[in-house]
Amino acid sequence: MIKLIVATDKNNLIGNVDKMPWRIKEEFEHFRNTTISHSLLFGRTTFLGLPGKLDKRTIYVLSEQTLDNCITIHNETELKNLFAKFKTNNEVLFIAGGKSIYEKYFEYADELLISRVDGDYQGNVYLNLNLSNYEVIKKQKFEKFVVETYKRIQKTH
């Protein structure tokens, strides 16, 4: 299964240069608890900007350059093969950013987990996802954010 996981503010802000615009411990814990023992897909810039090591997870990075501490996906063919693998087994791959990875590949996701962070933040990276093929199936409220779970709408013939 393929899922997308992202945190945004009310204006769909996701970043400030190459960092997150907020430091909300509970949201970081949600990310960790949700993705632990699963696989994550990052773009190179996002991967290199991570604040620390993501233990107990398999990390895939889309990059033309081979990188350390991850499995490098070098091109679209390798990426499509990776998506096909996760579509046909019981393992979970989380699309985990950054902006271009989210926007280019989110439609491969069966589920979207979007944390909507309370408050106004400064930044320059905004996400633009067309959610018309997804419906909200669950909302989970935390102190400073809400996690909305979206599921792909099954097309009827």
C-alpha positions as CSV (number, residue, x, y, z in Angstrom):
1,M,0.0,0.0,0.0
2,I,1.1,3.5,-0.7
3,K,0.3,6.4,1.6
4,L,1.3,10.1,1.7
5,I,2.1,11.8,5.0
6,V,2.5,15.6,5.3
7,A,1.9,18.4,7.7
8,T,0.5,21.8,6.5
9,D,-0.9,24.9,8.1
10,K,-4.3,26.4,7.0
11,N,-2.7,27.9,4.0
12,N,-1.0,24.7,2.8
13,L,2.4,25.9,4.0
14,I,4.8,23.0,4.4
15,G,8.2,24.5,4.5
16,N,10.5,27.5,5.2
17,V,13.5,27.2,2.9
18,D,14.5,23.6,3.7
19,K,13.1,23.3,7.2
20,M,9.6,22.9,8.7
21,P,8.0,26.2,9.8
22,W,6.9,24.8,13.2
23,R,8.4,22.7,16.0
24,I,5.5,20.7,17.4
25,K,6.8,17.7,19.4
26,E,3.4,15.9,19.3
27,E,3.3,16.2,15.5
28,F,6.8,14.8,15.2
29,E,5.8,11.9,17.5
30,H,2.7,11.3,15.3
31,F,5.0,11.1,12.2
32,R,7.4,8.7,14.0
33,N,4.6,6.5,15.4
34,T,2.8,6.3,12.1
35,T,5.8,5.5,9.9
36,I,7.9,3.3,12.3
37,S,8.6,-0.2,10.7
38,H,7.5,1.1,7.3
39,S,9.3,2.5,4.3
40,L,9.6,6.2,3.4
41,L,10.2,8.0,0.0
42,F,11.9,11.4,0.0
43,G,13.4,13.7,-2.6
44,R,17.1,14.3,-2.2
45,T,16.8,17.8,-0.8
46,T,14.3,16.8,1.8
47,F,16.3,13.7,2.8
48,L,19.5,15.7,3.2
49,G,17.7,18.3,5.3
50,L,16.3,15.9,7.8
51,P,17.2,16.9,11.4
52,G,18.3,13.4,12.4
53,K,18.3,9.7,11.6
54,L,15.0,7.9,11.0
55,D,15.5,4.6,12.7
56,K,13.5,1.4,12.2
57,R,12.4,2.5,8.7
58,T,13.6,1.8,5.2
59,I,14.4,5.0,3.4
60,Y,14.2,5.4,-0.4
61,V,15.4,8.7,-1.9
62,L,14.7,9.8,-5.5
63,S,18.1,11.2,-6.7
64,E,20.3,10.9,-9.7
65,Q,23.2,10.8,-7.2
66,T,23.8,7.7,-5.1
67,L,23.4,8.7,-1.4
68,D,24.5,7.1,1.8
69,N,22.2,5.7,4.5
70,C,19.3,5.1,2.1
71,I,18.3,3.2,-1.0
72,T,18.7,5.5,-3.9
73,I,16.0,5.5,-6.7
74,H,17.8,6.9,-9.7
75,N,15.0,7.4,-12.2
76,E,11.3,7.2,-13.0
77,T,11.5,3.5,-14.1
78,E,13.0,2.5,-10.8
79,L,10.4,4.6,-9.0
80,K,7.5,3.1,-10.9
81,N,8.9,-0.4,-10.1
82,L,9.0,0.6,-6.4
83,F,5.4,1.8,-6.5
84,A,4.3,-1.4,-8.3
85,K,6.0,-3.5,-5.5
86,F,4.2,-1.7,-2.8
87,K,0.8,-1.8,-4.6
88,T,1.0,-5.6,-4.7
89,N,2.3,-6.5,-1.2
90,N,1.2,-5.9,2.4
91,E,4.0,-3.4,3.2
92,V,3.5,0.3,3.4
93,L,5.4,3.0,1.6
94,F,4.9,6.6,2.8
95,I,5.5,9.4,0.3
96,A,7.1,11.8,2.7
97,G,8.2,14.9,0.7
98,G,9.3,17.4,-0.3
99,K,7.0,19.5,-2.4
100,S,7.9,18.2,-5.8
101,I,7.7,14.6,-4.6
102,Y,4.3,15.2,-3.0
103,E,2.8,17.0,-6.0
104,K,4.2,14.7,-8.7
105,Y,3.4,11.4,-7.1
106,F,0.6,11.9,-4.6
107,E,-2.0,10.3,-7.0
108,Y,-0.2,6.9,-6.5
109,A,-1.3,7.0,-2.8
110,D,-4.2,5.0,-1.7
111,E,-4.4,7.1,1.5
112,L,-3.3,10.6,2.5
113,L,-2.5,11.5,6.1
114,I,-2.6,15.3,6.3
115,S,-1.8,17.0,9.6
116,R,-3.5,20.4,9.7
117,V,-1.4,22.5,12.1
118,D,-3.0,25.3,14.1
119,G,-1.6,28.8,13.9
120,D,0.1,31.1,11.4
121,Y,3.6,30.5,10.3
122,Q,6.2,32.0,8.0
123,G,7.6,30.1,5.1
124,N,7.9,29.9,1.4
125,V,7.0,26.3,0.4
126,Y,3.3,25.7,-0.3
127,L,1.7,22.4,-1.3
128,N,-0.9,22.2,-4.0
129,L,-2.8,18.9,-4.1
130,N,-6.0,18.3,-6.0
131,L,-8.0,16.2,-3.5
132,S,-11.0,15.7,-5.7
133,N,-10.3,11.9,-6.0
134,Y,-10.1,11.5,-2.3
135,E,-12.6,11.7,0.6
136,V,-12.0,12.3,4.3
137,I,-12.7,9.1,6.2
138,K,-11.3,10.1,9.6
139,K,-10.3,13.1,11.7
140,Q,-8.1,12.8,14.8
141,K,-7.7,15.9,17.0
142,F,-4.5,16.6,18.9
143,E,-3.7,19.7,21.0
144,K,-2.1,21.7,18.2
145,F,-3.2,19.9,15.0
146,V,-5.8,17.6,13.4
147,V,-4.9,14.6,11.3
148,E,-7.2,14.1,8.4
149,T,-7.1,10.7,6.7
150,Y,-8.2,10.6,3.1
151,K,-9.0,7.5,1.1
152,R,-9.0,7.3,-2.7
153,I,-12.6,7.3,-4.1
154,Q,-13.2,4.1,-5.9
155,K,-14.4,4.7,-9.4
156,T,-17.6,2.8,-10.3
157,H,-18.0,1.7,-13.9
